[in-house]
Amino acid sequence: MLVAQSSDVSSDLGIYLPLVVMFALAAAFAVFSALLGPLVGPSRYNRAKFQAYECGIEPSPQPVVGGGRVPVAYYLTAMLFILFDIEMVFLYPFAVSADVLGLFGLVEIFLFIATVGFAYAYVWRRGGLDWN
Amino acid sequence: MTRAQLLADDPLWLILIKAVALLLLGALATMAMIILERKIVARMQHRPGPNRVGPNGWFQSIADAIKLPFKEQIIPDTADRKVYFLAPIISTIPAFLAFSVIPFGPEVSIFGERTVLQLVDLPVGVLVVLACSSLGVYGIVLAGWASGSPYPLLGGLRSAAQVISYEIAMGLSIVAVILYTGSLSTGDIVDAQASGWYFYLLIPSFLIYCVSMVGETNRAPFDLPEAESELVGGFHTEYSSMKFALFFLAEYVNMVIVSAFCTTLFLGGYMAPWPVSLIGDNYFNTGWWPLLWFFTKTWFFLFVFIWLRGTLPRMRYDQFMRLGWKILVPANLVWIVLVVALRAFRNEAEISATTILVAGGIVLVVLIGLSFLLPDRAAPDEDSDRVPVTGGGYPIPPLDLVVPDKDAAAPRRVRRKRQTASVGAGAEKETEQ
């Protein structure tokens, strides 16, 4: 009933309620599981257990705050991801309404893909896609 | 009533029942998947596999699930404790959340309430699945970062780079499906396949999706983040007890999700396969029957996951990134342009789209196949003059080795006079003589 009412009042957001319910349930399950571990499991102190695991050798020193340094290649991949993710995001609405847009949409999306393709070719040529 | 209207009328108790059912489905599918994987891979490798717990070892997963909470939880001193705690939760929630938009079946009656076997049918259902798989990456990166240990950091980064690379290929392969459906709702996508499943109408999209879903879930042959020989366990090296179990759960639930999503997008979702769908005026497409078809298709993909793991060796990281960025992405873009052009063409002139698409698809598959055969640019090898390589491609030891003179090289050994060991009464006798 709650859903029916809410969908009458605000038809856009009411349909997202099951998603919220699912989120709450999954979160409850995950938090419960994560908290269950230390409560149920044993706890026997051993200094070696609390060192970073490096196959038995002395752990390499870590920075005080956070983990170690991140190789720059990963940043490059992340930026490329953003580039192409945005392309993807623009392709989806086009794909939904391609038939409505007709020839105009066709030309526009070709120009768009050509633009991204140009950037893609540039990155490829400069070796941005090579992994070393 | 349409699917969305039926779902909007769901009372709260029905939503709760469905959500709990999905949670259970995720957990049970994970346990079933783990034992099946161990059994099947064992069979492929000619070894018995787990065979101790229960009949033929089939209860091994249950035993493992009970065991995990009773293990000690170890947090390294270098870890960032808050993020360390949050990371497994962040990766678990989206995994389950993606389940909510998967359509499991058509209209049924649950306790007298007419509804659809789907938690929610959003107009942006496809985006929800993609968003959830992207959000899961945060859990992986943060787990690696928060562990304060080099191996998890590298594993987390690798995993993230891998998932986002294949996310592109996956997202682009869905565009063609959306073009055909004209909707982002998963329910509409299944309905639109009543006349023909997309896996043969859009062969290249289907193949690219299949490759990228293996890369996306970090499974063999793309399981580089968990490459045991290089990175110990990957991003969850420092995790133990239930937090480790959550990562494991998230990984397997993600596998179920991408398989179910693939079924939805390309294999007609819950629809009965062709000969069965003809029986008795579509009888097998109504009621609870579609669950059977849906899970058969999904488990087929899950079996393929296991099959791949039992068959293929792990790829090298640069090969893997090259496959994602230099083959799948451009092939995808070309295919999308082709589909868009063909659709516009078909709208203008009346030509059967199926014939064009099938022909075009076959051509593109051949092209992709050929692109695998393209030779790599040979890197200048500085060591090439040091170790001669024969025709077979195997390096051979240098042939100009001179066998050193035996007497000169061998250290002169002092020849000791051999003495009989003196043992017991006999020894005394000898010393007397």
Interface residues (C-beta under 8 A of the other chain):
Chain A: M1 L2 V3 A4 S7 G14 I15 Y16 L17 P18 L19 V21 M22 F23 L25 A26 A27 F29 A30 V31 S33 A34 L36 G37 P38 V40 G41 P42 S43 R44 K49 F50 Q51 A52 Y53 E54 C55 P59 S60 Q62 G66 G67 G68 V70 P71 A73 Y74 T77 A78 L80 F81 F84 D85 M88 L91 Y92 A95 V96 S97 A98 D99 G102 L103 L106 I109 F110 I113 V116 G117 Y120 W124 L129 D130 W131 N132
Chain B: A4 L7 A8 D9 D10 P11 L12 I15 L16 K18 A19 V20 L22 L23 P69 F70 K71 E72 Q73 I74 I75 P76 D77 T78 D80 F85 P88 I89 T92 I93 A95 F96 L97 F99 S100 L119 V120 D121 L122 V126 L127 V128 G144 W145 A146 S147 G148 S149 P150 Y151 P152 L153 L157 A160 A161 I164 S165 E167 I168 G171 L172 V175 A176 I178 L179 G182 S183 L184 V232 T237 E238 S240 S241 M242 K243 A245 L246 Y317 D318 M321 R322 W325 K326 V329 P330 L333 I336 V337 V340 A341 R343 A344 N347
